Amino acid sequence: MSESTGHFRRARGQSPRALKAAPQAAPPPFERFYEDHRAAVLGELRRLLGVQAAEDAYQETFLRALRAYDRLRHADNLRAWALTIARRVAADQHRRRDAEPEATEPSLDTRPAYAELGELAGALPRKERAAVVLRYGYDLSYAAIGAALGSSEQAARQAASTGIRRLRRSMQ
Amino acid sequence: MTVSPALDRRFREAAAAAGLLDVAYDLTDSPIGTLLVATTDRGLCRISFDPEPDRMTEELARAFGARVLRAAGPIEPVRRQLDEYFDGRRKQFELAVDLRSAAPFSRDVLRRLARVPHGEVTTYGALARAAGRPQAARAVGTVMNRNPIPIVLPCHRVIGANGSLVGYGGGLERKERLLKLEGALDNTLL
């Protein structure tokens, strides 16, 4: 406590740049960040993408934010930070729309409920399990799954596909 | 812009399924009031009688990391076992617990506490002796008072040497209710 007071005292007599180095508050629990900014994020995504596409982009935005959250060292301008991620996700979606149509994906004949799927996929390697559960249990796009896994859309598609093949083999 | 409950739930559950949370928590009803239940990837880390979500999420974030999110999926096994316990159908919990945030002495005492069976009581002094610190009955009392996982780690089964209930972090009424549910009130002064 006394240390930070001392820091501020020194900083006051110095240039504005030194003030920037003053200790900042840690980010709030993710729950509060999410509740404070989800409406604004959804509004921005609807404006940029339309109602339908906004839903998927919403998942991707907050999964990306969650992934980056433990590296966040400040609590400043979190609204701006959330909206920046949302705009990047929207731009990525626009790019994908302009590119070629989605390749065909592996499919399960019946889609079990996610709880059941979670159990079925329990023995898969971590990334494959997450990809399978998010794709077939929660119907997330590969872009959103990539955001959750910290990898690319292509890698997410690959992980789901490998996971499904492994599941099929294990169920035979 | 209102986020629909379905969209909201899908994000919360996907975040948990992706393994991105430090802590998942939810509220659950019980005969002794609403409980806040929280888990990490290692196990159950909190049960709170005073489910004031803002204060609890701050505390959980400090102890386990900032990625704290309300999500029902991860706490489902705990909810189920608590329901069974309050219905009288479960005498023993089968749940991993995460005691990372407890100091070594507290952790040791809480582990010993976990072995006090349903329907029985012990004393602060007996727990202190079991932990190898026979003089530490008061310290054991403090550990019980700050027990992060009451009910599952049964601090309600710890009473005074003279048979009085002494105290309970969640209030004496709750301690009495729990002991009554377990048929253990005969072992006390009440």
Boltz contact constraints between the chains, C-beta under 6 A:
constraints:
  - contact:
      token1: [A, 27]
      token2: [B, 66]
      max_distance: 6.0
  - contact:
      token1: [A, 29]
      token2: [B, 57]
      max_distance: 6.0
  - contact:
      token1: [A, 29]
      token2: [B, 61]
      max_distance: 6.0
  - contact:
      token1: [A, 29]
      token2: [B, 66]
      max_distance: 6.0
  - contact:
      token1: [A, 29]
      token2: [B, 68]
      max_distance: 6.0
  - contact:
      token1: [A, 30]
      token2: [B, 66]
      max_distance: 6.0
  - contact:
      token1: [A, 30]
      token2: [B, 67]
      max_distance: 6.0
  - contact:
      token1: [A, 30]
      token2: [B, 68]
      max_distance: 6.0
  - contact:
      token1: [A, 30]
      token2: [B, 69]
      max_distance: 6.0
  - contact:
      token1: [A, 31]
      token2: [B, 57]
      max_distance: 6.0
  - contact:
      token1: [A, 31]
      token2: [B, 68]
      max_distance: 6.0
  - contact:
      token1: [A, 31]
      token2: [B, 69]
      max_distance: 6.0
  - contact:
      token1: [A, 31]
      token2: [B, 70]
      max_distance: 6.0
  - contact:
      token1: [A, 38]
      token2: [B, 3]
      max_distance: 6.0
  - contact:
      token1: [A, 39]
      token2: [B, 1]
      max_distance: 6.0
  - contact:
      token1: [A, 42]
      token2: [B, 1]
      max_distance: 6.0
  - contact:
      token1: [A, 42]
      token2: [B, 3]
      max_distance: 6.0
  - contact:
      token1: [A, 43]
      token2: [B, 1]
      max_distance: 6.0
  - contact:
      token1: [A, 55]
      token2: [B, 7]
      max_distance: 6.0
  - contact:
      token1: [A, 59]
      token2: [B, 11]
      max_distance: 6.0
  - contact:
      token1: [A, 62]
      token2: [B, 11]
      max_distance: 6.0
  - contact:
      token1: [A, 66]
      token2: [B, 15]
      max_distance: 6.0
  - contact:
      token1: [A, 66]
      token2: [B, 20]
      max_distance: 6.0
  - contact:
      token1: [A, 69]
      token2: [B, 67]
      max_distance: 6.0
  - contact:
      token1: [A, 70]
      token2: [B, 67]
      max_distance: 6.0
  - contact:
      token1: [A, 130]
      token2: [B, 18]
      max_distance: 6.0
  - contact:
      token1: [A, 133]
      token2: [B, 17]
      max_distance: 6.0
  - contact:
      token1: [A, 134]
      token2: [B, 14]
      max_distance: 6.0
  - contact:
      token1: [A, 138]
      token2: [B, 10]
      max_distance: 6.0
  - contact:
      token1: [A, 138]
      token2: [B, 14]
      max_distance: 6.0
  - contact:
      token1: [A, 140]
      token2: [B, 14]
      max_distance: 6.0
  - contact:
      token1: [A, 148]
      token2: [B, 18]
      max_distance: 6.0
